[in-house]
Amino acid sequence: MPCSLAQSREVIDELLNDLEEKYQIHHNSIGDNHYQLKGSGIKGEIQLDHQELKISAQLNFMMMAFKPIIEKEIHRQLDKSFAHLS
């Protein structure tokens, strides 16, 4: 069963706070379902709607070497965070 938009927002808010604490990646909310992220060498956005979660990130040249690791960690954290909702 898919989770509600409110449940998704709670999960994303928790993940964003964790990113800020662990990696100093700061976030700003642009409305209820849109977030901007910025940290050392990375900036991006997260958008939620009733059917999907969109994540986009831009890495600076130095961070590009870590792209596969970053992508894998994003997927791992999302799987872990949303697993209890399904």
N, C-alpha and C positions, 0 to 999 in steps of 0.2 A: 504494500500500500504506500503510495507516495506521501511524503510529509507535506504539511501545510507551509505556506509562505512565512507565517509567523515562526514556525519551528525552524525553518531554514535560516531566518534572520538571527535567531538565538544562537544557532551553531556557528554562523559566520561571525557574529559579534564576539563569541568566545575565541574563535580562531584568530581574529584580528588582534584581540587583546594579548593573546599568547605570542603572536608574531612581534608585537611591540615590546613585550617583556623580554623575549629571548634574543631577538635580532635587531631591535631598535628600528623596526619598520613601522612608521607611523601611519595612521589612517584618519580620513575625514569622511563623514557621512554626507552624501549629497542626496537628500531625500531618504525615504525609508528603505529603498532597495538598491542603492548605488553607493559605492565606496571608492575613494581614491587612496592609493598606497604610495608611500615614498620612504626610501631608506638609502643607505649608502650603496650606490651602484645599481639600484633598482627602483622603478616606479611602475605603477599599474593601476588597474581598476577591477572591481568585482561588481557584477550586476546580477540581480535576482529577478525572476518572475515566477509565475505559477508552474512553469514546466521545465525551466532550466536555470543553470548557474553558469555565467560567463566570466572567465578570468582572462585578463590580458596583462602581460608584463613586458617591460622593456628593460634590458640589461645593458649596462655600459660595457665597454670593450673588455675590461678586466674581469667582469663577472661572467662573460660569455663562456669561459672555460667550465663554469659550474652549472651551465644550463641543464644538462641531463640530470644532475643531482637535485637541482631545485625542482624540476618538473616531477621527478619521482617522489620527492618529499611532499609536494603539494597533493599529489594523488593519494599518497599514503595517509596524510592527515585528513583529507576529505573522506576517504573510505572509512577511516576509524571514527570520525566525528558523526557521520550520517548513518553508520551501521545500526546504532541503537534505535533509530527512528523508523526503520523499514520493517 
